[in-house]
Amino acid sequence: MNPALMFIHSAGPQGENQGSSNLIKYVRNGLGNDAEVNSPKMPTPEDPKYSDWKNELDKALAKHSGGIVLVGHSLGGSVLLKYLSEEVYHVKVLGLFIVAAPFWGIDDDWQRKDFFLQEAFEQHLKKIPHIFLYHSRNEEIVPFSHHIVLAEKLTRSTCRILDGSDHLFDNGLPELVRDVRSLLR
């Protein structure tokens, strides 16, 4: 049986060629038969609330009994960090891959308190053996300063700093597929 990979999408519209949809397709195609990729539709992505996304994650993770790889894109990444550092879950997380995630509370534009991470959140992620962070150096949607804060907190993570300004990665993210594949071997 193939390992399970759960991809938590970004905020905003999630129709075809919107939001995380192209990146999800790229990951699915890139991994092929190496992993079973699923991406639960998170509630009200255009007006997200942590409690709603948390409840959806509870349901989605309850369907898995073995190890799982988690990928979070943008808001999906910050939701996974918050969830995994605050909630009780009974699935073994083999790897956590965070793509272009905001660090809420860093500045005036990022003040959604329901998405704030608790103080010393990183201490609760120690049982996750592999954490990867990806961020474009010149991206304009989630500034690179968010990546710097996450990297400083998650000192044992592997950081992939990407040239350019991509946030949605509509044309894919080969580094992500390569890293997931190396973890699954």
DAVENRA-V898649 format. One record per pair of residues at least 12 apart in sequence whose C-alpha atoms are under 10 Angstrom apart, sorted by the first residue. I is the first residue (numbers start at 1). J is the second residue. Records with the same first field share a line. If there is no record, write none. Layout:
BEGIN
I=J + J
END
This chain:
BEGIN
1=33 + 34 + 35 + 36
2=33 + 34 + 35 + 36 + 37 + 184
3=33 + 34 + 35 + 36 + 37 + 66 + 67 + 68 + 69 + 94 + 184
4=34 + 35 + 36 + 37 + 38 + 64 + 65 + 66 + 67 + 68 + 69 + 70 + 94 + 184
5=27 + 28 + 31 + 34 + 35 + 36 + 37 + 38 + 39 + 67 + 68 + 69 + 70 + 71 + 93 + 94 + 95 + 96 + 180
6=24 + 35 + 36 + 37 + 38 + 39 + 40 + 57 + 60 + 61 + 68 + 69 + 70 + 71 + 72 + 96
7=20 + 23 + 24 + 27 + 28 + 37 + 38 + 39 + 40 + 41 + 69 + 70 + 71 + 72 + 73 + 76 + 77 + 80 + 97 + 98
8=20 + 24 + 38 + 39 + 40 + 41 + 42 + 53 + 57 + 70 + 71 + 72 + 73 + 74 + 75 + 76 + 77 + 78 + 79 + 80 + 98
9=21 + 23 + 24 + 39 + 40 + 41 + 42 + 45 + 71 + 72 + 73 + 74 + 75 + 76 + 77 + 79 + 99
10=42 + 45 + 46 + 48 + 72 + 73 + 74 + 75 + 76 + 77 + 78 + 79 + 99 + 100 + 101 + 168
11=42 + 43 + 44 + 45 + 46 + 47 + 48 + 73 + 74 + 75 + 76
12=44 + 45 + 46 + 47 + 48 + 75
13=44 + 45 + 46 + 47
14=41 + 42 + 45 + 46
17=168 + 170
18=168 + 170
19=45 + 73 + 74 + 167 + 168 + 169 + 170
20=39 + 72 + 73 + 74 + 76 + 167 + 168 + 169 + 170
21=39 + 168 + 169 + 170
22=168 + 169 + 170 + 171 + 172
23=73 + 168 + 169 + 170 + 171 + 172 + 173
24=37 + 38 + 39 + 71 + 73 + 169 + 170 + 172
25=37 + 170 + 171 + 172
26=169 + 170 + 171 + 172 + 173 + 174 + 177
27=71 + 172 + 173 + 174 + 176 + 177 + 178 + 180
28=177
29=177
30=172 + 173 + 174 + 176 + 177 + 178 + 180 + 181
31=177 + 178 + 180 + 181
34=180 + 181 + 184 + 185
35=68 + 69 + 180 + 181 + 184
36=68 + 69
37=69 + 70 + 71
38=60
39=60 + 70 + 71 + 72
40=56 + 57 + 59 + 60
41=53 + 56 + 57 + 60
42=54 + 55 + 56 + 57 + 76
43=55 + 56
45=75 + 76
48=75 + 112 + 114 + 115
49=79 + 112 + 113 + 114 + 115
50=75 + 78 + 79 + 82 + 83 + 112 + 113 + 114 + 115 + 116
51=79 + 83 + 114 + 115
53=76 + 79 + 80 + 83
54=79 + 80 + 82 + 83 + 87
57=79 + 80 + 83 + 89
58=83 + 87 + 88 + 89 + 90
61=89 + 90 + 91 + 92
62=89 + 90 + 91
63=91
64=90 + 91 + 92
65=90 + 91 + 92
66=90 + 91 + 92 + 93 + 94
67=90 + 91 + 92 + 93 + 94 + 95
68=91 + 92 + 93 + 94 + 95 + 96
69=92 + 93 + 94 + 95 + 96 + 97 + 130 + 180 + 183 + 184
70=93 + 94 + 95 + 96 + 97 + 98 + 131 + 180
71=95 + 96 + 97 + 98 + 99 + 131 + 132 + 176 + 180
72=96 + 97 + 98 + 99 + 100 + 101 + 133
73=97 + 98 + 99 + 100 + 101 + 102 + 134 + 167 + 168 + 169
74=98 + 99 + 100 + 101 + 102 + 103 + 135 + 141 + 142 + 167 + 168
75=98 + 99 + 100 + 101 + 102 + 103 + 104 + 115 + 142
76=98 + 99 + 100 + 101 + 102
77=96 + 97 + 98 + 99 + 100 + 101 + 102 + 103 + 133
78=98 + 99 + 100 + 101 + 102 + 103 + 104 + 115 + 116 + 117 + 150
79=101 + 102 + 114 + 115 + 116 + 117
80=96 + 97 + 98 + 101
81=96 + 97 + 98 + 101 + 103 + 115 + 116 + 117 + 121 + 122 + 124 + 125
82=114 + 115 + 116 + 117 + 118 + 121 + 122 + 124 + 125
83=115 + 117
84=96 + 121 + 122 + 124 + 125 + 128
85=117 + 118 + 120 + 121 + 122 + 123 + 124 + 125 + 126
86=117 + 118 + 121 + 124 + 125
87=124
92=127 + 128 + 129
93=125 + 127 + 128 + 129 + 130
94=127 + 128 + 129 + 130 + 131 + 183 + 184
95=128 + 129 + 130 + 131 + 132 + 179 + 180 + 183 + 184
96=125 + 128 + 129 + 130 + 131 + 132 + 133 + 157 + 180
97=130 + 131 + 132 + 133 + 134 + 157 + 158 + 176 + 179 + 180
98=131 + 132 + 133 + 134 + 135 + 147 + 150 + 159 + 176
99=132 + 133 + 134 + 135 + 136 + 147 + 160 + 167 + 168 + 169 + 173 + 176
100=133 + 134 + 135 + 136 + 139 + 141 + 142 + 143 + 144 + 146 + 147 + 166 + 167 + 168 + 169
101=133 + 134 + 135 + 141 + 142 + 143 + 144 + 146 + 147 + 150 + 167
102=115 + 116 + 141 + 142 + 143 + 144 + 145 + 146 + 147 + 149 + 150
103=115 + 116 + 117 + 142 + 143 + 145 + 146 + 147 + 148 + 149 + 150
104=116 + 117 + 146
105=117 + 146
106=145 + 146 + 149
107=145 + 146
109=142
110=142 + 146
120=153
121=153 + 154
122=150 + 153 + 154 + 155 + 156
123=153 + 154
125=154
126=154 + 156
129=156 + 157
130=156 + 157 + 158 + 180 + 183
131=154 + 155 + 156 + 157 + 158 + 159
132=151 + 154 + 156 + 157 + 158 + 159 + 160 + 176 + 179 + 180
133=147 + 150 + 151 + 154 + 157 + 158 + 159 + 160 + 161 + 176
134=147 + 151 + 158 + 159 + 160 + 161 + 162 + 167 + 173 + 175 + 176
135=147 + 148 + 159 + 160 + 161 + 162 + 163 + 164 + 165 + 166 + 167
136=160 + 161 + 162 + 163 + 164 + 165 + 166 + 167 + 169
137=160 + 161 + 162 + 163 + 164 + 165 + 166
138=161 + 162 + 163 + 164 + 165 + 166 + 167
139=162 + 163 + 164 + 165 + 166 + 167 + 168
140=165 + 166 + 167
141=165 + 166 + 167 + 168
142=165 + 166 + 167
143=165 + 167
144=161 + 165
147=159 + 160 + 161
148=161
158=179
160=175 + 176
162=175
END
